[in-house]
Amino acid sequence: MTGLDIVLVFAVILFARLGMRLVSKYIKMKKEDEGEKKRLD
């Protein structure tokens, strides 16, 4: 069971890191889109 726990913890950490990366990319893209809209006005 301990081996499975280690694998699960490792998978959770990897998914958390991937999620953080996707969220930060999304926020950056959103900010850039807002900047473009302001420039067009």
VOTOR-381809 format. One record per residue: residue number from 1; residue in three letters; x, y, z of N, C-alpha, C in turn. Coordinates in Angstrom, 2 decimals, always signed. Example, Ala and Ser with C-alpha at 12.3 -4.5 7.8 and 13.67 -1.06 7.14 Angstrom:
// VOTOR-381809
REC    k    r      n.u      n.v      n.w     ca.u     ca.v     ca.w      c.u      c.v      c.w
REC    1  ALA   +13.19    -5.69    +7.80   +12.30    -4.50    +7.80   +13.20    -3.30    +7.80
REC    2  SER   +12.85    -2.25    +7.08   +13.67    -1.06    +7.14   +12.90    +0.03    +7.87
This chain:
// VOTOR-381809
REC    k    r      n.u      n.v      n.w     ca.u     ca.v     ca.w      c.u      c.v      c.w
REC    1  MET    +0.84    -1.21    +0.00    +0.00    +0.00    +0.00    +0.87    +1.26    +0.00
REC    2  THR    +2.02    +1.20    +0.67    +2.87    +2.40    +0.73    +3.37    +2.77    -0.67
REC    3  GLY    +3.69    +1.77    -1.49    +4.15    +2.06    -2.85    +3.07    +2.77    -3.64
REC    4  LEU    +1.83    +2.33    -3.49    +0.71    +2.97    -4.19    +0.52    +4.40    -3.68
REC    5  ASP    +0.65    +4.61    -2.36    +0.52    +5.95    -1.79    +1.57    +6.89    -2.38
REC    6  ILE    +2.81    +6.40    -2.50    +3.88    +7.24    -3.06    +3.55    +7.62    -4.50
REC    7  VAL    +3.07    +6.66    -5.28    +2.70    +6.93    -6.67    +1.56    +7.94    -6.74
REC    8  LEU    +0.57    +7.79    -5.87    -0.57    +8.72    -5.86    -0.11   +10.12    -5.49
REC    9  VAL    +0.73   +10.25    -4.48    +1.23   +11.57    -4.07    +2.00   +12.20    -5.23
REC   10  PHE    +2.85   +11.41    -5.89    +3.63   +11.90    -7.03    +2.70   +12.39    -8.14
REC   11  ALA    +1.66   +11.62    -8.44    +0.71   +12.00    -9.49    -0.03   +13.28    -9.12
REC   12  VAL    -0.44   +13.41    -7.87    -1.16   +14.61    -7.42    -0.27   +15.84    -7.56
REC   13  ILE    +1.00   +15.70    -7.18    +1.94   +16.84    -7.29    +2.11   +17.23    -8.75
REC   14  LEU    +2.26   +16.25    -9.63    +2.43   +16.55   -11.06    +1.19   +17.25   -11.62
REC   15  PHE    +0.01   +16.75   -11.26    -1.22   +17.38   -11.74    -1.36   +18.80   -11.21
REC   16  ALA    -0.98   +19.01    -9.95    -1.07   +20.35    -9.36    -0.14   +21.31   -10.10
REC   17  ARG    +1.08   +20.85   -10.40    +2.03   +21.71   -11.12    +1.51   +22.03   -12.52
REC   18  LEU    +0.95   +21.02   -13.20    +0.41   +21.23   -14.54    -0.76   +22.22   -14.49
REC   19  GLY    -1.63   +22.05   -13.50    -2.76   +22.96   -13.35    -2.32   +24.39   -13.10
REC   20  MET    -1.32   +24.57   -12.24    -0.82   +25.92   -11.94    -0.27   +26.55   -13.22
REC   21  ARG    +0.46   +25.75   -14.02    +1.03   +26.26   -15.26    -0.07   +26.70   -16.22
REC   22  LEU    -1.12   +25.88   -16.35    -2.22   +26.21   -17.25    -2.95   +27.47   -16.79
REC   23  VAL    -3.17   +27.59   -15.48    -3.87   +28.76   -14.94    -3.04   +30.02   -15.18
REC   24  SER    -1.73   +29.95   -14.94    -0.89   +31.13   -15.13    -0.86   +31.53   -16.60
REC   25  LYS    -0.82   +30.55   -17.51    -0.85   +30.85   -18.95    -2.17   +31.51   -19.31
REC   26  TYR    -3.27   +30.99   -18.75    -4.61   +31.53   -19.05    -4.72   +32.98   -18.58
REC   27  ILE    -4.21   +33.25   -17.37    -4.27   +34.62   -16.83    -3.42   +35.55   -17.69
REC   28  LYS    -2.25   +35.08   -18.11    -1.37   +35.91   -18.94    -2.04   +36.22   -20.27
REC   29  MET    -2.67   +35.21   -20.89    -3.36   +35.43   -22.17    -4.52   +36.41   -21.99
REC   30  LYS    -5.24   +36.27   -20.88    -6.39   +37.15   -20.63    -5.92   +38.60   -20.49
REC   31  LYS    -4.81   +38.80   -19.77    -4.28   +40.16   -19.59    -3.85   +40.74   -20.93
REC   32  GLU    -3.22   +39.91   -21.77    -2.78   +40.39   -23.08    -3.98   +40.76   -23.94
REC   33  ASP    -5.05   +39.98   -23.87    -6.26   +40.28   -24.64    -6.84   +41.62   -24.21
REC   34  GLU    -6.88   +41.87   -22.90    -7.41   +43.14   -22.40    -6.55   +44.30   -22.89
REC   35  GLY    -5.24   +44.11   -22.93    -4.33   +45.15   -23.41    -4.59   +45.47   -24.87
REC   36  GLU    -4.82   +44.45   -25.67    -5.09   +44.67   -27.09    -6.40   +45.44   -27.28
REC   37  LYS    -7.41   +45.11   -26.49    -8.69   +45.81   -26.60    -8.52   +47.30   -26.27
REC   38  LYS    -7.72   +47.60   -25.24    -7.51   +49.01   -24.87    -6.78   +49.74   -25.99
REC   39  ARG    -5.82   +49.07   -26.63    -5.06   +49.71   -27.72    -5.97   +49.98   -28.93
REC   40  LEU    -6.92   +49.08   -29.19    -7.80   +49.25   -30.35    -8.77   +50.41   -30.15
REC   41  ASP    -9.18   +50.68   -28.92   -10.15   +51.76   -28.67    -9.58   +53.14   -28.93
